[in-house]
Amino acid sequence: MLQSEFCGTSLAAKKLGLSVGTVQALVEKNELKAWKTDGGHRRISMQSIAEYQKRFGQFDSQLRDLYSPLKVLIVDESSETHDLIQSMRLGAGILIESVWITSAFKALINLKTIQPDVLIADLSMPNVDGYDLLRTVRANHLASVLALVGLTMVDPSDLKQLDALPVHTALVKKPVHLQWLQGYFASQIALRSQPLRLVTEQEPRLSQE
């Protein structure tokens, strides 16, 4: 038998979203196939874990993250970008769950409820603009793993307030290209399978070509 075909009780519990005690009970009931090493450590069959997940409609937590819809919050007075995202739901091979809010103030109030993976904000909005929104979100750690996108009517290189944006903010000129959005969202989905990394001051900003 290959060692990779088995795992310990703790890892099995994490994969199933159960306590270690519950996993041990499932082994005793023969719901999960397992054996003990000479040192007395329990080794649980990965195949039996997969069968249990299938039987009860469960999925590995990492796979659940990979295949769940990408949540996108668009903060813009215009519905143009939201409509574009809505149109790419079919045929693009990407699952998108989008929410459109017309003001930065309302976005801040509802951010914790929506819990988006990506925040897209128009930089030129009345009252609280996109600059303030993105800075507030990042500075207050309201969403520490959120990807930020700033929308602008001018060329990103001509923005006078460029340094006022959080690092690693993607700058996109309106109207947004469908192909750019598809590529950006696909990259965000791919990042779900990568280890979490911190954003540093040296990281570059992205822009739409």
N, C-alpha and C positions, 0 to 999 in steps of 0.2 A: 504494500500500500504506500502511496505517496503521502508525505507529511502534509503537503498543501491541500490534501483532500479532507483534512480535519482541522479543527480549531479549538481553542480553550473555551471554558465556560463563560468567561467575561466577554470575549469577542462575540460569542454566540448570542449573549444577552443584548449586546449593543446592536447587532444586526436585526434582531427580532423586536427590539424596543421593549424588552421585558427585564425583570430583575433577575439577578443570578440565582436566587432561590427558586423562582418560577421555572427557570431553565432546568435546574437540577430536578425539580418535580416532574417536568416533562420527560426527562431522561428516565426517571424511575418508572414512569407510566409507559415507557417505550414509545412515546410520541416522537422522540428524537433518538437517533441511533448513536451510541457512544461506547467507548471502551476506556480502560484505565491503564496508564503506563506503570512500569515497575515501581516508580516513585509515588504512585497513587494519584497522579494528575489525570483528570477526566479529559478525554479528547472526543469531540462531537463531530459527526459526519457533516461535511458541508452540503452533501446531497440531501440529507434528511432536513437540514435547515431550509434549503431551497424548496423542498417538497412541502414543508410546513407553511412557508410563506405563500406558496401557490394555493394551498388548501384553504388558507384563511384570508386570501387577498392582500397579503402584505408584500412590501418591496424593501430591498435594502435602502437605508436612508440616503446613501450617496446616489443611487439610481433614481430615487424619488426626487432629489434635487435636480438631477440632470434632465429628467423628462417632465418636470412640472413646468407650467407656462412661465415665461419671463414677464415679470410685472413691470410695466412702464407707466410712469406718471408724467403727463404732459401739462406744463403750466404755461398757458399762452392765451391771449385774448382771441386769437384766431384759431379756428378748428382745422386749419389746413394740414398741419403735421399729424394731428390725431387721425384725420380722415385718411391720410396716406398710410399710417400704421394699420388702420382698420382694413385697408384694401390689401395689405400684404399678408393677412392671416391665412388666406387660401393660396396654395400653390408654391409657397416659399419654403415649405419644410420647417417652419419655425412656429412654435406655439407662443402667441403673444396675448397677454392680458393687459389692456391699456385703460387708463383713466384720464379724463380731460378735466382740468380745473382752470378757470379763467383768471384767478388772482393768486399772487404769491402768499398773501395772508391766509387765504382759505387752504392753500397747500400745506402751510406750516401746521395749521390746526389738525388737518387730516392725515399728516404724514405717518404717524405711528399706526393709525388704523389701516392705511393702504399698504404700508411696508413694501414700497417698490424696490425692484432691483436696479432700475435706471430712472433717473430724474432728468427730464428734458425741460429747460426753462428758457423762455424768451428773455433776452437781456434788457429789452426796452419795454417795460410795463409801467403803468402809472402807479403812484404811491410806492409800494415795495417792489423794486424791480428785480430782474433776474440775478444781478450781481449780489444784492443783499440776500436773496433767497439762498443761493448756492453757498455764500460765505457762512450764513447762519447754520445751514444744514451741516456743513463740514466742521465749523468751529465748535459747535455744541454736540458733536457726535450723535446727531439725531438718527443717522444711518451710516455707521462707520464703514460698511462695505458697499455703499451705494455708488454707482457709476454716474457721473455728472456730465451733462451736455448743455452747452449754451448756444442759443440760436441768435443770429444777428443778421441785419439787413445789409451790412457792409462786409467788406473782405476782412476776415479775422486778423490779418496782419496789420490792418489799419485801426484796430480798436485802441483808443487812447487809455482805456481802463484795463488793459490786458493783465497787469500785475494785481488787479483787485480780485481776480478770480482765483479760486482754490487750484492748487497744482493738480495736474492730470485731468483737467476739465477738457472735454472734447468741444472744439469750437466749430460750428457749422453755419454756413451762410444759407439764408432762405432764398428760394425754396429748397427744401431738403431733397436730395436725390434718393430715390427708392433703393438703388443699388447700394448706396453708402449705408443706409439704415439696415438693410439686410445683412451686409457684412459686419457692421458694428454689433448688431444683436447676436449674430452667430458667434462672434468672438466672446461676448459676454456669457453666452451659454457654455462655450468651451472652457471658460475660466472656472466654471463650477467644479470641474474635475481636478483643478490644480490646487496646491496648498495655498492657504490664505497668506497674502503678503501685505506689508504695510506700504502706504503711499509715502514717498519721500520727496523732499524739495527738489531733488535732481531729476525727477521724472518729467519727460516732455509733455506738452499738451498736444492733442491730436486735432486735425482739422480736415474738413471735407475737401477733397481734391476737385 
